[in-house]
């Protein structure tokens, strides 16, 4: 299995120590990830460090170096308790919100990025949650890709190409066929987690690809049965994680 990497929650005031430590690892192994940039961050939980003054210029430098940028929601505020079509969580910036409001949020975020010189047709929904209105709004706003869902290769749904994420971080290293994405939330990562990525890139260099390579893989049509299986898998994973946390406590 070929593995790409995405990094969520990219803001001017994120945990720069962790981000730069990961960047050094990716540079060493020539791996260029996808980064999800929050256009108009209003989530206090993502404000970790002093804002980087050259943030937007730095993002454009990364893009020139082969990194890929996605729009990560708009304000990164969870306003509903809905899981939508991919219920890994029961909170969302989009699922359960009217089509008109979703289009307004998505357009506002897109405009914010474009004002800073960044254009992208890739969307990364906060909390992994979205619904049918989100997909319609994204299509209407000119997006082509959504980085989420489960599967062994990119697939097409509602006029968008979905780029699946991994349900099992370690398991995907054992799979031999297909494509997936490992999701990184750098803000809260421990040094041991960063070292894990360095070990995996060193041990399995043939498995890891840059995100641009994943974007070039054609999407296959997903059947209604496949959509249902994905929904059940996401809901099941959410319940399993909740039970594991209860057991540990």
C-alpha positions as CSV (number, residue, x, y, z in Angstrom):
1,X,0.0,0.0,0.0
2,X,1.2,3.5,-0.9
3,X,0.9,6.0,2.0
4,X,0.6,9.8,1.8
5,X,0.5,12.1,4.8
6,X,-1.7,15.0,5.7
7,X,-1.3,17.5,8.5
8,X,-4.4,19.1,10.0
9,X,-4.9,22.4,11.9
10,X,-2.3,24.5,10.2
11,X,-2.5,28.1,11.6
12,X,-0.1,31.0,12.2
13,X,-0.1,30.2,15.9
14,X,0.2,26.4,15.9
15,X,2.8,24.4,17.6
16,X,5.8,25.4,15.5
17,X,8.3,23.2,17.4
18,X,6.4,20.1,16.4
19,X,5.6,21.2,12.9
20,X,9.3,22.0,12.1
21,X,10.4,18.8,13.7
22,X,8.1,16.8,11.4
23,X,9.1,19.0,8.4
24,X,12.8,18.0,9.1
25,X,11.8,14.3,9.0
26,X,9.8,14.7,5.8
27,X,12.6,16.7,4.1
28,X,15.1,14.0,5.1
29,X,13.0,11.3,3.3
30,X,11.7,13.5,0.5
31,X,8.1,13.2,1.5
32,X,5.8,16.1,0.7
33,X,2.5,16.1,2.7
34,X,-0.8,17.8,2.4
35,X,-1.4,20.6,4.9
36,X,-4.9,21.7,5.9
37,X,-4.8,25.5,6.5
38,X,-7.6,27.0,8.5
39,X,-8.5,30.2,6.6
40,X,-10.1,32.2,9.5
41,X,-9.3,30.4,12.7
42,X,-11.6,31.1,15.6
43,X,-10.8,27.9,17.6
44,X,-8.9,28.8,20.7
45,X,-7.7,25.2,21.1
46,X,-5.5,25.7,18.0
47,X,-3.8,28.7,19.3
48,X,-0.6,27.2,20.8
49,X,2.3,29.5,20.1
50,X,3.1,33.1,19.1
51,X,1.9,33.8,15.6
52,X,4.5,33.5,12.8
53,X,4.5,36.9,11.1
54,X,5.6,35.4,7.7
55,X,3.1,32.6,7.9
56,X,1.4,33.1,4.5
57,X,4.7,33.7,2.7
58,X,6.1,30.5,4.3
59,X,3.1,28.5,3.1
60,X,3.7,29.6,-0.4
61,X,7.4,28.6,-0.1
62,X,6.3,25.1,1.1
63,X,3.9,24.9,-1.9
64,X,6.8,25.7,-4.3
65,X,8.8,22.9,-2.7
66,X,6.1,20.4,-3.5
67,X,3.8,20.5,-0.4
68,X,0.1,20.6,-1.2
69,X,-2.4,22.9,0.5
70,X,-6.0,22.1,1.4
71,X,-8.7,24.4,2.8
72,X,-9.3,23.1,6.4
73,X,-12.9,24.3,7.0
74,X,-13.4,28.0,7.6
75,X,-13.3,29.0,11.3
76,X,-12.7,25.5,12.7
77,X,-15.6,26.0,15.1
78,X,-17.8,23.0,15.9
79,X,-21.4,24.3,15.9
80,X,-23.4,21.0,15.7
81,X,-23.3,17.6,17.2
82,X,-23.8,15.8,13.9
83,X,-21.6,13.1,12.3
84,X,-23.1,13.4,8.9
85,X,-22.1,10.9,6.2
86,X,-18.8,10.0,7.8
87,X,-19.5,9.9,11.6
88,X,-16.0,9.4,13.0
89,X,-17.1,12.2,15.5
90,X,-20.3,13.7,16.7
91,X,-19.3,17.3,16.2
92,X,-19.0,19.4,13.1
93,X,-18.5,22.8,11.5
94,X,-20.7,21.7,8.6
95,X,-22.8,18.6,9.1
96,X,-26.4,19.6,10.0
97,X,-26.0,23.2,8.8
98,X,-28.1,24.5,6.0
99,X,-26.8,24.4,2.4
100,X,-26.9,28.2,2.2
101,X,-24.8,28.7,5.4
102,X,-22.4,26.0,4.3
103,X,-21.8,27.7,1.0
104,X,-21.3,31.0,2.8
105,X,-18.7,29.4,5.1
106,X,-16.8,27.6,2.4
107,X,-16.8,30.6,0.1
108,X,-15.6,32.9,2.9
109,X,-12.7,30.5,3.7
110,X,-11.8,30.2,0.0
111,X,-11.8,34.0,-0.4
112,X,-9.6,34.4,2.7
113,X,-7.0,32.0,1.3
114,X,-7.1,33.6,-2.1
115,X,-6.6,37.0,-0.6
116,X,-3.3,35.6,0.7
117,X,-2.3,34.2,-2.6
118,X,-3.3,30.6,-2.0
119,X,-5.6,28.8,-4.4
120,X,-6.7,25.2,-3.8
121,X,-9.5,22.8,-4.9
122,X,-8.9,20.4,-2.0
123,X,-11.1,20.5,1.1
124,X,-10.4,19.0,4.5
125,X,-13.5,19.1,6.8
126,X,-12.7,19.7,10.5
127,X,-13.5,16.7,12.7
128,X,-13.8,14.6,9.5
129,X,-17.5,15.4,9.4
130,X,-19.7,16.5,6.5
131,X,-23.1,15.8,5.0
132,X,-24.8,15.9,1.6
133,X,-25.1,19.7,1.8
134,X,-21.4,19.9,2.3
135,X,-20.7,18.0,-0.9
136,X,-23.1,20.1,-2.9
137,X,-21.7,23.3,-1.5
138,X,-18.1,22.2,-2.2
139,X,-19.0,21.3,-5.8
140,X,-20.8,24.7,-6.2
141,X,-17.8,26.5,-4.8
142,X,-15.4,24.9,-7.3
143,X,-13.7,22.2,-5.2
144,X,-12.7,18.9,-6.8
145,X,-11.2,16.9,-3.9
146,X,-12.2,16.0,-0.4
147,X,-9.5,14.4,1.9
148,X,-11.5,12.0,4.0
149,X,-13.5,8.7,3.8
150,X,-12.3,5.1,4.1
151,X,-11.2,3.0,1.2
152,X,-8.1,1.5,-0.5
153,X,-7.9,4.0,-3.3
154,X,-9.5,7.4,-4.3
155,X,-13.1,7.2,-5.2
156,X,-15.8,9.5,-6.8
157,X,-19.0,10.6,-5.1
158,X,-21.4,13.5,-5.8
159,X,-19.0,14.9,-8.4
160,X,-16.0,15.0,-6.0
161,X,-12.9,12.8,-5.7
162,X,-12.4,11.5,-2.2
163,X,-8.9,10.8,-1.0
164,X,-9.3,8.2,1.8
165,X,-7.6,8.3,5.2
166,X,-6.4,5.3,7.1
167,X,-8.5,3.6,9.7
168,X,-5.5,1.8,11.2
169,X,-2.2,3.7,11.4
170,X,0.0,0.6,11.8
171,X,-2.3,-1.7,9.8
172,X,-1.8,0.2,6.6
173,X,1.9,-0.6,6.7
174,X,1.1,-4.3,6.4
175,X,-1.4,-3.9,3.5
176,X,0.2,-4.6,0.1
177,X,-2.2,-2.9,-2.3
178,X,-4.0,0.4,-2.6
179,X,-3.6,4.0,-1.3
180,X,-4.3,5.7,1.9
181,X,-3.4,8.8,4.0
182,X,-2.1,9.1,7.5
183,X,-3.5,12.0,9.5
184,X,-1.3,14.1,11.7
185,X,-2.4,16.6,14.4
186,X,1.0,18.1,15.2
187,X,-0.2,20.5,17.9
188,X,-0.5,17.8,20.6
189,X,2.1,15.3,19.4
190,X,4.6,13.8,21.8
191,X,8.3,13.4,20.7
192,X,7.8,9.6,20.6
193,X,5.1,10.1,18.0
194,X,7.3,12.2,15.8
195,X,10.1,9.5,16.2
196,X,7.6,6.9,15.1
197,X,7.1,8.6,11.7
198,X,10.9,8.9,11.3
199,X,11.3,5.2,12.0
200,X,8.5,4.2,9.6
201,X,9.9,6.5,6.8
202,X,13.3,4.9,7.3
203,X,12.0,1.4,7.4
204,X,9.4,1.5,4.7
205,X,10.6,4.2,2.2
206,X,9.0,2.4,-0.7
207,X,5.6,2.8,0.9
208,X,5.5,6.6,1.5
209,X,4.6,8.9,-1.4
210,X,4.2,12.7,-1.7
211,X,0.6,13.9,-1.7
212,X,0.9,15.1,-5.3
213,X,1.3,11.5,-6.3
214,X,-1.9,10.5,-4.6
215,X,-3.8,13.4,-6.4
216,X,-2.7,11.8,-9.7
217,X,-4.4,8.5,-9.0
218,X,-7.8,8.3,-10.8
219,X,-10.9,8.0,-8.6
220,X,-13.2,5.0,-9.0
221,X,-16.9,5.2,-8.8
222,X,-18.2,4.2,-5.3
223,X,-21.4,2.2,-5.1
224,X,-24.2,2.9,-2.6
225,X,-23.2,-0.3,-0.8
226,X,-19.7,1.1,-0.5
227,X,-21.0,4.3,1.0
228,X,-23.0,2.4,3.5
229,X,-20.1,0.2,4.5
230,X,-18.0,3.3,5.0
231,X,-20.6,4.9,7.2
232,X,-20.8,1.7,9.4
233,X,-17.0,1.5,9.6
234,X,-16.7,5.1,10.7
235,X,-19.5,4.8,13.3
236,X,-18.0,1.6,14.6
237,X,-14.6,3.2,14.9
238,X,-16.1,6.1,16.9
239,X,-17.8,3.7,19.3
240,X,-14.7,1.6,19.7
241,X,-12.5,4.6,20.5
242,X,-15.1,5.8,23.1
243,X,-15.2,2.3,24.8
244,X,-11.4,2.2,24.9
245,X,-11.2,5.6,26.6
246,X,-13.8,4.5,29.1
247,X,-11.9,1.3,29.8
248,X,-8.6,3.2,30.3
249,X,-10.2,5.6,32.7
